[in-house]
Amino acid sequence: MHCNSRLTIFSLVSALLILPFANAFYIPGTAVNPNGRKHGASNLISGSSLALNLGQVLRGDRITLSDYELNMGNDDEAHYLCSRKIDWDGLKRAQELVADGFVAEWIVDNLPGATSFVTVDRSRKYYAAGFKLGYEDLSPTTGLPIYYINNHFTFVIRYHRAPGRAGNNGKKTIVGFEVYAKSLEAEGRNETGLPEDIQAVENGLQLQIGGNTTSTDKRDNSLYPNNDDADDFGENATLTIPYTYSVYFREEEKVEWQNRWDLYFVDQEDSSKIHWLAILNSLIISGLLTSFVAVIIARTVYGDIKSVKEKGLEEGKIKLKRRTSKSSKRKSTEKGGLLDQPDATKDVGDSSDEDVAEDLTGWKLLHGDVFRTPSFSGILAPLIGSGMQLVFMATALLLLSCFGLLNPSFRGGYISVGVALFIFAGLFSGYFSGRAYKTFGGQLWKKNVIVTATLFPGLLFATVFILNFFVWAQASSTAIPFGTLIALLSLWLLVQLPLVYAGSWFGFIRVGGWDHPIKTNPIPRQVPPQHWYFKSWRLVLLAGLIPFSVIFIELMFVFKSLWQDKSGYYYVFGFFAVVSVILILTVVEVTVVVTYNQLCAEVS
């Protein structure tokens, strides 16, 4: 993508949030009340919003054009932007944002403005998206916090010669966008609003009304507005914040267009040892489970099945083979005549029933009960369908990410594609739900369609809708607009519901349910009292610990990359795919082991 002769910074896209529901914030001079100027010969006007995809809207992106002017290849050592006045409320809000470590993000040519860092061994440079709004210091006398706001920004635009004929014609591509923010005091400026010395950072701009002087007494005052400050300076007192910026263009010969995002992932590549540790941990746990399953299947289950086949099972009942010895026949003949033979035969039969009855224990005695229809089959079938829907969506997202089709340059792509896959997976949800419902003996398949299409998606939509009220109350940019909620509701009812209907019709009517290998006994077997660890919810917790132990290291790295690391991106999907495959195998093996132990325990 070639860069035009004039570029515009899309200001204030998002922030790294600490609280679950965070307020939207705006930096004076970057996104509030833009002048509405027209950028060059284009139709772009500062202050206008750009069109966003569904993923960007859902994650809270609000992209607007700013007043910053960047002319390709032209350096600008110092440029005055504007000045903004803030009152007591704005001052307090700005102090809270700086204290909480909020980060702002600007965009040039779809690249987020980055803060540059170097690795621990100082061998490589890497980027962290965004820059801090300000910084905190402590008063040397009182120990109270002093907050400074960054009001001067240095933009370093790194470019690379465009390939082919375009490069011969002088075209360039943007391969890096670095932002260096610092705080400059408001005093000592010339008539154009520029500071006399742009490198003088000793005295920054304090977030305090009446405190931006070099006097030590002023600097040691409490920086949080209170009633005494309002009385001293007046309720209408304001703080004027001047904003300036510098622009530098530098050629980067080593970084090309297709590799320009690599600097955002260097820190993740250096931590590959953690990923290998996660894979090793997963393989060990999965290997132990595999050995357990092999023992159960190869020895116990196979031996039990072979024994049952040899002794015979017919119509779900154990055959009792009567065996009479020659000696018993001889004794009965000697002791009596023909009139005594019926009684003798009866005695022999009773003895053989006691001696030859098969000593079948364990899971074999439940062969006529394991396929009995569950109590809440009307809920289980829709949950099975919704589970397959989520599995399809997650698998498709992981595959697309591994092949590079989904990446951070596609802003909002993960959420947009995820929603589309979830809607399309309604076919699989209806299919598996319909077949399970048919297997359970259900007849009202259309009712099952409604439950499948509304149970999980309805709960999800209701949760988002309720939580959205709290986000609206906080005036956060992450609040989903009402129009977007209507669009999601339309996708749910007008697209997913028909897909679930089609899949359920095909699974219930055309394919039908699964056939059980044996019949179910008409009378349920009474389950004896169970140990505490075989109770339903306890067993679920114990069984869930093993799959969690397989993925928790990689999962921790995902959350760390998104919420704690400087980069704010996660892009090592190859490791994640390997761990996910091991996780699936582990879940299957845990299911086999737990099911076998549960069946054995229910007849013990």
N, C-alpha and C positions, 0 to 999 in steps of 0.2 A: 504494500500500500504506500503510495507516494505521498509525500507531505506537500501541502500547498504552501504558497509564499507567506501566508498569514495564518497563524494558529490562535486558538482560543482555549483558555483553561476552563474546563467544566468544574465549577467550584462546589465544594462541600458535598461529597457523595454520601459518605457514611462515617460511622465512628466505631471504634472498638469499645464495646459496652461491657461494663462490669456487672450492673444490676440486671435482673431479668427483664424489667420494664424500664427503659431509660428514656429520658426526655430528648427530643430533638433539640439541637442547638445550632446557632448561627454565629459566625464570626463577623463582627462589624467590619465593613469594608470589603467583604468577599462575596456575600450573598444577600445582604440586607439592602433593600432600596437601591439596586443598581441603576446607573444613569440611563439605561436604555440606549446606549450608543450602538451604532452599526459597525460591524467589524469588516473594514475594507470593502471590497466589491461584493461580498457575499450577502445573503439575506439574513444572516445570523445577528440577532440583537441581544445584547446583554440583558439578563433578567428573564429571558424566555426559557421555558422548560423543554427538555428533549423528550421524545417518545421513548417509553420504556416497555420492555417485555414483561410478561407475567412474573417471572422469577425476580426481576429487579423490584417490582412493586411489592411483592410479598416479603422480600427481605429488607425493605425500607429504603431503597435507593431513591433519591430525588435529585436529579441532575439538572442544573441550570447553568447558563452561560454567564461568565463573569466579565468584569471590566478590564481585566489584564490584557495587555497587548504584547504579542510575541511575533516579531518579524523574522522569518527564517534566515539565519545566518548573520543577523545584525545584533551585536552585543549592546546592552544598555546597562551601564554601571550603576546608575541610580535613577529611579523614576518615582515621582510622587503619584500616589493613587487617589487618596481621599482622606478625610478625617471624620470620625464618628464620635458623637457624644453619648454617654451612657449615664443614667441616673443611679440612685441607690439600689434599686431592684436589679438593674442590669449589672451593676458592680458586684453585688452579692452572687448573682448567677454565674458571672465570669469566674469569680474566685472558686466556686464549687466545682466548675468544670476543670479548672487547672488542678485543683486539689485531688480530684478523682482521676486525673491522668488521661483525660479524653484526647483522642487523636483525630485530626481532620485529614481528609483525602481529596486530592485534586487529580484531574485526569487530563493528559495530553495525548492525543492520538491513541486512545484506548489504553494507555499505560498509566497506572496509578503513580502519583507523585511519591517518591520513596526517600527514606532516610538511609544513607549509606553507612555500612558497617564493614569490619574486617573480621575474619575468623580468628580463633584463639592463637593459631600459629602465625598469623599475619601473612598468610600466603595467598589468600583469596578475598575478594570483596563480594559482599552480597547486599541485597536490598531488603528493607522492611517498609511495607506500604504505609503511607501516611506520615504525619509529623505532629508533634505535640503542640497544643495550644499555648503552652507557657511552661514555667518551671517554678519550683518552690525553693525558698531559702529560709534560713533562720536568723532572727535578729541576734547580733552578737551581745547585746545587753540584756534584753528581756527574754530571749529564747522563743518569742512568738513567731509564727510562720509569716513570711513575706512572699506574696505571690506576684509574679511578673508575667505579662502577656507578650507573646511574640508579635511584633508589628512590622518587622522587616523580613522579607523572604527573598532568598537568592535561588533563582531557577537555573539549573545546569541541564541544558538539552543536549544529549549525545546523539549524534547522527552517523550514519554509515552510507557510503555511496551506493546508490541503487544499482542492481545488477543489469547487465545487458545494455541495450540501446538507451534506456532511460538514464542510466548512469553517465553515459557519454554526453547526454544532453544537459548534464548538471543536476539531475534529480537526486534527491537524498531521502533516506528513510530514517525515521526516529527509532532509535534502539535503546534509549535510556532517558529517564526524567527524574532528576534528583532535586529535592527541595531542602534547603538549609534555612532554618528559621532562627531568628534572634530578636532580642528585645532592645530597643533603642529609646532613650528618654525623649520626652516631648520638647524639652527646652533646647536652646542652642540651634535653632533651625533658621534657614534663610527665607527670603520672601517667597520662594517656590515650594516651601514645605519640606525641603531636603535637609538632613542633618549635616552639620559642618564636617564631621568625621564619621563616615559610615562604618568604620571599623571600631569605633569607641563603644564597647559593650560593658564597660565597667559599671555604669549607672543605667540600669534598664528601666523600663516603664512599669512602675508599681501599680497594682490594681488597688488604688486608694485615692479617694478624693482629698486633695490638699496635701498629699504626702509625697509628691514627685519633685522633691528638691534634694540637694546634697546635704541638707541638715540631718545630723544624726538623730536629733530629737524627733523630727518628723518621721524618719524611717522606722523608729521603734514604736510608733503608735500601733494600737490594735487595728488590724486590717479588716476585720469583719464589721460592717456597718452596724451601728447601734444608735440608740436615741440621743446619746451625748454628741456623737459625730453629726447627726442631723441638726442638733441645736447649734453646734459650733459653726457649721458651714451652710446651714439652711436646707430645707427639704427639697428645694429646687436646684441644689448644687449638682454639678455634672463633672464628669471626667472626659476630656477630649483625647482620643486615641488617633494619632496620625499613622497612616499606613504607606509604606514605600516598598519597592521591590527592585531587584536587579536581575538581569537576564544574560546568560552566557551560553554560547553554542560551541561545542567541542566535538571534533571528529573522533570516532571510535572505530579503529580498524579491525579489532579482534572480534567484535560482536556483530553478527549479521541479523537480518530481520527475523529469520526463523528461529533464532536462538536468543531473542531479546528478553524472554521471560525466564531464562535460566538463572539469572542473578537473584531472582526472588526465591529460588529453591536450593541454593547452595547450602544453606544451613541444614536443610533436610538431608541432603546427600552426605554431609559430613557425619550425620548420626545414623549411618547405615548399620553400625554395630548393634544398636538397639533393636532394629528390625530383625536382624539375624538372631538375636537373643529371643525375640518373640516367636520366630519360626521354630527355633530349637525347643523352646518351652512347649509349643503346641505339638511338635512331633513326639516329644517324650510322653506327654499325656495321651495323645492319640495312640501311640505304640502300646502303652499299658492297657488301654481299653481294647485294642485289637487282640491282644493276647487273651484277655478275659472272654471276649466274644468267641474267639477260636476254641477255647476250652469248653464253653457252653454249647456251642454248635457241634463241634467235632466229637466230643465225648458224651456230655450229659444228654443233650437233646437227641442226638443221633442214636445213642444207646436206648433211651426211653422209647423213641419211635419204633426202633427195631424190636424191642421187647413187646410192645403193644401189638405190633403186626403179627408177631409169632404166636401170641396167646389169643389174639383175635378180639376185635371190637365190631359189634354189629348193631346198627341202629342206635348207636350211642350207649349200648349196654354191654357189660362185661360177660363174656361167655364163661360159664363154669363147666369145665370138662370133668366128667365123672370117670373115675378109674377104679375098677374093682380087681382085686388080686385073686389069683387062683386059690389061695389058701382060704380066703373068706368064702368063696363059692363052695369049696369042699366042706367047710364047717357047717354051712347052712344046710347042705344036703344031708349030712350025717345027723344033725340034731332033729330034724323034722321031715315031715313029708311035704306033699304038695300044698296042704292047707297052711303050713308054716312059712312057705316061701314068700308070700306077699309081705309079711312082717319083716322077714329077713332082708328083703330088697329095700324096704323103707329105711331100715337101720343103716344099711350100707350107704344109701343115698344121703342120709343126714351126716354120716361120718365124712363122706367125700366132700360135701359142701363146706365143712369146717376145715378140712385138711388141704383142699386143693384150690380154695378161693384165691384168686390172684391178689397178691400183696402189692397193689398199685397205689403209689403215693405221689405227692407233688403235683405238678401242673397237669399231669395226664388226666386226673379226675375232673378237670374243668373243661375238658374238650367239648362238652355239650353246653357250656355257658359263656365261653369267651366271645362268641359272636351274637350274644343277646343284644337286642336293641337298647341303647342307653336311655336313661330316664329323660334327659333333656336333648333328645335328638333334633328337635326343631331349632335349637340354638347351636348345637354342635355343627350341623351341616353348614349353616352360613359362616361360622367361624373358620371352618376348613376352607371354604371358598375365599374368604378374605385373607387368610394366611397365604394361600397360593398366589393371590393377587399381589401381596407385598413381596413375596419371594421373586416373582417375575420382575417386578419393578426394580428391586435391589440388584438382581443379577444383571439385568439389562444396563442399568446405570454403571455398574462396575465394569462390564465389558466395554461399554462405550468410552469410559475413562481410561481403561488400559490401552485401548487403541488410539488414544489421543483425540477422539472426536469431541470429548467434553474436557475443557481446560479453562483456567482462569481468564483467558482472553475472551471467552464467550461469557460475558458478564450476565449473571442470572441464569446461565444455561442449565445448571444442575437442577434448580427448582423447576424451571419451565419444562425441561424434558422429563423430570420426575413426575410432574403432574400429568403430562401427556401419557406417559407409560402407565401410570396408575389408572387413568380413565380407560385406556385401551385394554388393560388387563382385566377389565370387567368381564370380558369373554371367558377368561380362565376361571375367574371367580364363580360365574354362573355355571360353567361346565362341571367343575369339581363339586360345587355345592349341590347341583342337581343329581349327580351320580350318587353322592353320599346320602342325600335325602331319599333317593330311590332304594338304596341298599337298606336303609333303616325302616323301610316299609311305608314311607310317606305317600300320600295320594294328592294332597293339595299343593302341587308343584308351583302354581302361580303365587300362592301365598309365600312359599319359600323364596321365590324371586324377589318379592317385596322386602322380605326380612334380610336377605343377602345384600341387596342394593342399598339398604338404609341403616343396617345395624352399625357396622364399623364406620362407613363414610358419614353417617348421620351423627354418631358420637363425636367423630373428629371435627365435623363442621360446627357442631354445637359448642364444643370446647373452644375452638378458634373464635367463634362469634362472641362468646361470653368474655374470654380474655381480651378480645379487642375493645370491649367497653372500658376496661381499665387502662389500656394503652391510649385510647381516645382521650380519657380524662387527663392523662399526662401530656397531651399534645405532642406525642412522639411521632416521628416520621415513619416508624415501623407500624403504625396503625394502618390497617388495610382499609382503603377507601370503600365507601358504600357501593359504588359502581363495580368494584372488583369483587365484592362479596356476591353481588347479583350475578356476575359472570361465572363465578365458581359454582353458585347454585344452579345456574343454567347448564353448565357442563355436567354436573352431577345428575340432574333429573332428565335432561334432554339427550344426553350422550351416553353416560355410563349405565343408566337404568335400562335403555334398550339393548345395550351390549350384554348386560347380565341376563336379560330375558332370552336373548338369542343363544347364549352359551348354556343356560339352564335348559332350554327346550331341546337342544342337541344332546346334552348329557342325560336328561331324564327320559325323553321320548325316543330318540334315535338309538342311543348307546345303551341306556339302562344301567342298573346298579351292578355292583361287583357280586360274584357268586361265592358263597361260603363253601369251603371244602367239606364240612360236615354239618349235620343238622343240629338245631338247638333243642335242648331238652324242654319239655313243656313246663316243668316245675323248676324254678330257680333253686340252685344249691345254696344252702345257708352258709354264710361266711363267718368263720370263727373270729373271736376277738383278736385284734392286730396289735403288734408292738407300736410304740409311739412314733417311731421313725417311718412306719408304713402308712401313717395317716395321710390323707390326700394332699393337704397343703404343705405338710412337712416334707413329704416325698418330692413334691414339685420343687421346693427350695433346695433340697439336697441334690436332686438330679440337675438342677440348673447351675449349681456351683461349678461342676466340671466343665461344661462348655464356656462358662464365663472365665475360668482360669486359662482356657486356651486363647482367648482373644483379648484379655484385659490389657496386656502390655501394648499391643497395637492400638487398641481403643484409647488407651491413655495418651498415646502419641498423637492420635487424631485430635482429641480435645486440646492437647497441649499446643499443637500447631495452629489451631483455629483461635484459641482464646488466650494463650499465654505467650507464645513465641512472637518475635518481632515481625516475621514474614506475614502471618495471618492467612497463609495458604497451606493446603495439604495436597501433595501431588505425587506421592510414592505409591501409586495404586498397584504396582506390580507386587510389592510386599503384601499389601492388603488383600490382593486376590489370592495369594498363596495361603495366607492365614484363614481366609474365608472358606477355601476348599477344605482345609483341615478341620475347620469348625463344623462344616456340614457332615463330614465323616464322623466327627466326634458325637454330634447330636444323634446320628443314626445308631452308633454303637451304644451310647448311653440309653437310648430307647430300648434296644434289645436287652441289655443287662437289667434295666429297671423292670421291664415288663416280665422277664423270666422270674426275677426274684419276687415280684408282686404275686404272680400266679402261684409260685411255690408257697408263699406265705399264707395265701388265702385258703389253703387246705391243710395247713400244719396244725 
